[in-house]
Structures are given as C-alpha cells and as structure tokens.
C-alpha cells in the first residue's frame, strides 16, 4: 500500500539555481519504520 501512495524517486527542475515547484507541490521525507536507523539520500544533478 505504501508504494502505491509514496514514490521512492522523483525528478525536479532547477532553473538558475532555484528549485521550480508548482503552487501545491512540496518535498517531504517520510519515515515508516519504528526503529531509528541511519538513512542515505542520493541527489543526482543532470545538466541539460
């Protein structure tokens, strides 16, 4: 059920160093585990 509601990867547009989001868009990190563990977040920039 979680995978239907929450994406594991997303793409965003950055224009001149500014993140471009729509009016109702935002970026949130959700944790669904009970025990705290170290997490890694990978950010990859692709030039056009």
Backbone as a chain_set.jsonl record, in Angstrom:
{"seq": "XXXXXXXXXXXXXXXXXXXXXXXXXXXXXXXXXXXXXXXXXXXXXXXX", "coords": {"N": [[0.818, -1.192, 0.0], [1.954, 1.25, 0.783], [3.818, 1.763, -1.27], [2.143, 2.386, -3.327], [1.226, 4.878, -2.636], [3.414, 6.513, -2.058], [6.232, 7.757, -3.666], [9.486, 6.432, -4.482], [11.517, 7.633, -5.838], [12.077, 10.754, -7.452], [11.846, 13.43, -9.871], [12.988, 16.744, -10.338], [12.838, 20.164, -11.429], [15.444, 22.47, -11.728], [16.14, 25.773, -12.106], [18.447, 28.127, -12.945], [19.653, 27.859, -10.426], [17.456, 27.775, -8.743], [14.872, 25.942, -7.244], [12.166, 24.657, -8.977], [8.902, 24.488, -8.29], [5.438, 23.557, -8.378], [2.376, 25.317, -7.503], [1.057, 23.895, -5.398], [2.925, 22.025, -4.702], [5.464, 20.237, -2.855], [8.378, 19.09, -1.05], [8.841, 16.269, 0.841], [10.108, 14.203, 3.435], [9.417, 11.032, 4.465], [9.221, 8.718, 7.121], [8.723, 5.352, 7.759], [9.391, 3.405, 9.568], [9.744, 1.819, 12.771], [12.061, 1.696, 14.34], [14.89, 3.776, 14.856], [17.215, 4.395, 12.293], [20.21, 4.901, 10.395], [19.971, 6.793, 7.43], [20.456, 7.128, 3.901], [20.486, 9.679, 1.515], [20.302, 10.194, -1.867], [21.283, 12.533, -4.179], [21.154, 13.486, -7.45], [22.427, 15.456, -9.981], [21.58, 16.437, -13.218], [22.723, 17.865, -16.055], [21.296, 19.891, -18.628]], "CA": [[0.0, 0.0, 0.0], [2.811, 2.44, 0.85], [4.42, 2.043, -2.568], [1.123, 2.996, -4.171], [0.993, 6.254, -2.208], [4.652, 7.27, -1.882], [7.285, 7.436, -4.632], [10.832, 6.272, -3.941], [12.394, 8.552, -6.554], [11.355, 11.825, -8.128], [12.658, 14.374, -10.636], [12.579, 18.134, -10.167], [13.51, 21.122, -12.3], [16.172, 23.565, -11.09], [16.432, 26.785, -13.117], [19.331, 29.183, -12.433], [19.882, 27.632, -9.006], [16.201, 27.829, -7.982], [14.002, 24.786, -7.402], [10.881, 25.04, -9.563], [7.784, 23.661, -7.832], [4.122, 24.105, -8.634], [1.726, 26.012, -6.396], [0.728, 22.998, -4.287], [3.951, 20.993, -4.592], [6.469, 20.349, -1.805], [9.221, 17.909, -0.898], [8.746, 15.777, 2.215], [10.747, 12.922, 3.718], [8.574, 10.275, 5.399], [9.851, 7.523, 7.687], [7.674, 4.418, 8.136], [9.951, 2.368, 10.434], [9.655, 2.111, 14.201], [13.391, 1.86, 14.94], [15.713, 4.77, 14.153], [18.389, 3.893, 11.592], [20.819, 5.882, 9.512], [19.457, 6.752, 6.062], [21.229, 7.843, 2.891], [19.695, 10.335, 0.478], [21.127, 10.41, -3.043], [20.835, 13.62, -5.05], [21.939, 13.473, -8.679], [22.133, 16.574, -10.869], [21.81, 16.14, -14.624], [22.678, 19.112, -16.829], [20.59, 19.788, -19.9]], "C": [[0.864, 1.259, 0.0], [3.401, 2.788, -0.507], [3.418, 2.618, -3.556], [0.962, 4.48, -3.864], [2.246, 7.123, -2.21], [5.692, 6.813, -2.903], [8.629, 7.288, -3.937], [11.836, 7.157, -4.656], [11.538, 9.563, -7.302], [12.339, 12.684, -8.898], [12.091, 15.771, -10.45], [13.371, 19.01, -11.121], [14.162, 22.193, -11.443], [16.568, 24.518, -12.2], [17.215, 27.92, -12.482], [19.507, 29.086, -10.921], [18.631, 27.655, -8.146], [15.339, 26.611, -8.295], [12.637, 25.253, -7.891], [9.819, 24.035, -9.119], [6.474, 24.341, -8.191], [3.525, 24.705, -7.369], [1.512, 25.11, -5.186], [1.759, 21.893, -4.095], [4.916, 21.286, -3.452], [7.271, 19.062, -1.756], [9.208, 17.514, 0.573], [9.464, 14.44, 2.324], [9.918, 12.221, 4.787], [9.309, 9.022, 5.845], [8.754, 6.613, 8.217], [8.171, 3.304, 9.05], [9.857, 2.801, 11.888], [11.02, 2.375, 14.83], [14.217, 2.873, 14.152], [16.954, 4.119, 13.546], [18.934, 5.009, 10.707], [20.285, 5.696, 8.095], [20.401, 7.53, 5.152], [20.271, 8.428, 1.87], [20.638, 10.647, -0.671], [20.503, 11.512, -3.887], [21.748, 13.625, -6.264], [21.479, 14.635, -9.559], [22.499, 16.187, -12.294], [21.657, 17.444, -15.396], [21.981, 18.867, -18.161], [21.415, 20.407, -21.001]], "O": [[0.553, 2.226, -0.696], [3.483, 3.962, -0.868], [3.809, 3.271, -4.523], [0.597, 5.257, -4.747], [2.15, 8.342, -2.35], [5.998, 5.624, -2.994], [8.886, 7.938, -2.923], [12.916, 7.408, -4.12], [10.422, 9.264, -7.728], [13.536, 12.671, -8.61], [10.876, 15.963, -10.408], [14.454, 18.632, -11.566], [13.532, 22.756, -10.547], [17.258, 24.122, -13.139], [16.715, 28.599, -11.586], [19.512, 30.098, -10.22], [18.735, 27.561, -6.923], [15.103, 26.287, -9.459], [12.025, 26.137, -7.292], [9.842, 22.874, -9.527], [6.413, 25.566, -8.296], [4.11, 24.606, -6.29], [1.764, 25.529, -4.056], [1.49, 20.919, -3.392], [5.159, 22.446, -3.121], [6.883, 18.059, -2.355], [9.524, 18.324, 1.444], [9.425, 13.635, 1.394], [9.736, 12.749, 5.885], [9.944, 8.345, 5.037], [7.938, 7.041, 9.033], [7.44, 2.343, 9.288], [9.886, 3.992, 12.199], [11.131, 3.186, 15.75], [14.242, 2.834, 12.922], [17.66, 3.372, 14.223], [18.215, 5.932, 10.326], [20.161, 4.568, 7.618], [21.061, 8.474, 5.586], [19.351, 7.75, 1.412], [21.666, 11.295, -0.471], [19.334, 11.431, -4.264], [22.966, 13.751, -6.134], [20.29, 14.778, -9.844], [23.588, 15.673, -12.549], [20.588, 18.055, -15.392], [22.067, 17.784, -18.739], [20.992, 20.421, -22.156]]}, "num_chains": 1, "name": "protein.A"}
